[in-house]
Amino acid sequence: MYMYHPQNNNFFVEDHWKKLPSSWKDVLCCMDTDELSDLLSVTSKHCRKVLPLSLLSFKSCTQTYSLGRSPVNLDSHKIKQTFQDNGRCDVMESNQSIPLPVQLEVPDSLKSKHSVQDGQYLPMNQCFRKHIKPKKQHEILQLGKLISLLSQASGSKHVIDVGSGQGHLSRILTFGHSLKVTTVEASGCHAPKAAKFDKDMSYTIRSHLKRKLKESKTIDTTDETCAVDSIPLPNHVTCMIQPNTTPDDFLQVINSETSISNDDSLCQCPNHDPDDSLFRLQTCVKCNRKREISHLDKRLLLTGLHACGDLTPTILRVFARCDDIRGVASVGCCYMKISTKESASEDAGYPMSKFVSELPDHQLTYEAREMACHSLDVYRQRLLDNPPNLKLHCYRALLQELVLHKRPDFVFGATKLTIKKAEQMGFEKYAKIALDKLGLDCEIDSDMLKTLLSKLSNWKDVVAFYTIRLALAPVVETAILLDRMFYLQEQGISSYLIPVFDPSLSPRNFALVAYK
């Protein structure tokens, strides 16, 4: 499946190959896919050609002006010391995980050399994997560790998870790191599911402890069971956070009446039935009497795991402007969806900083921001594997030419095109299926078809050009991330950009971390 958008497919329409330097074309057209992979790698293990100096310089520059993507070891003494050395004098005591037999990670002796097997991320304990795909399992495990370190450094125990989805990160923070969590999610269908998953997790852990107690009477898990029972489950709020959201608005959202609370304290009115689960909400539906909402912890942490588009810049602005929010750990996503100065009068997603906005030619096109979301590491492996579906780059470029031939005014960008087993088809069959899905006439003129088929032999040129283009993706992402870092610096807040995820599992792997 891919979004049918012209920037991915205009290779033939705009004759992109012609725009490359002649010396580049002479060598690129002769390179095998494994050799092309070296253009996306620091090393040059596979290239058997002598590359032009200008192409070598291009490769060197893309790497020099990109942030290093190798993930840090969050368990290392060095990263922990970094937080401690820059901490305040009122840093709280070390934040311990719940003393349970159910730990966040499995012992090293039980880990496979491959992190992902049978749809599971093996380093995470099975208890925490339910309802989650391997990519997300890896992300919440790593970000949970980072937030725990940030909690210790900032003295904050209450985490606000913005764009929380079904609350997978919140459960890791609650059960793995003993943190109080409030989630904020725009989609109303997620909060009830998140609340159900919270209770399921609590029940699973209690059941595990009881089994341990039965298996060995020498193990006393009474204290641990009580610890689980006393943990306040995450509170889930449904609300859309807008770019113009003020700190006061945001704090009011956290205490919103629309939240779904897992708090077991109930309304004390005479109409209350203690067995009625409806009274676990913040308002008793029989007497319409609100339960008293406790005052917010004055030390809050903000986090957003791949918060989409402008949501990440909004999180950073709220953090910078709100005294009650002491720290932030933000992982951005969907750079092509952020607003720009050209499309937004104020509070634009890019640039955020005054420094970048005053630079000449600082603008980033939609195409550049979209490319920054692509995975360089995953595509490099595809080049090494040389699968048949690499030819689909050429199919899509030829389809683009065919679509514009049929309808020059065709509007791109709104159609998701899904063609199963497309790599096993000939181009003519592929094109007819695609035209039908795009709502166009499926008949192809014989002369036009002959012209298109004659270009199929150039599929490696299309792959080579895409590889050159993809090499710029980390440069663009670096520009966006540094702009956010500069914004915080202009507000008098120091910050870190930390690669916390394995980029082969999670391409957007940088967390922007700061605390006051």
Secondary structure, 3 states (H helix, E strand, C coil): CEECCHHHHCCCCCCHHHHCCHHHHHHHCCCCHHHHHHHHCCCCCCCCCCCCHHHHHHHHHHHHCCCCCCCCCCCCHHHHHHHHHCCCCCCCCCCCCCCCCCCCECCHHHCCCCCEECCEECCECHHHCCCCCHHHHHHHHHHHHHHHHHHHHHCCCEEEEECCCCCHHHHHHHHHHCCEEEEEECCCCHHHHHHHHHHHHHHHHHHHHHHHHHHCCCCCCHHHHHHHHHCCCCEEEECCCCCCCCHHHHHHHHCCCCCECCCCCCCCCCCCCCCCHHHHCCECCCCCCECCCCCCCCCEEEEEEEEECCHHHHHHHHHHHCCCEEEEEEEEECHHHCCECCCCCCCCCECCCHHHHCCCCCCCCHHHHHHCCCCHHHHHHHHHHCCHHHHHHHHHHHHHHHHHHHCCCCCCCCCEECCCCHHHCCHHHHHHHHHHHCCCCCCCCHHHHHHHHHCHHHHHHHHHHHHHHHCCHHHHHHHHHHHHHHHHHHCCCCEEEEECCCCCCCCCCEEEEEEC
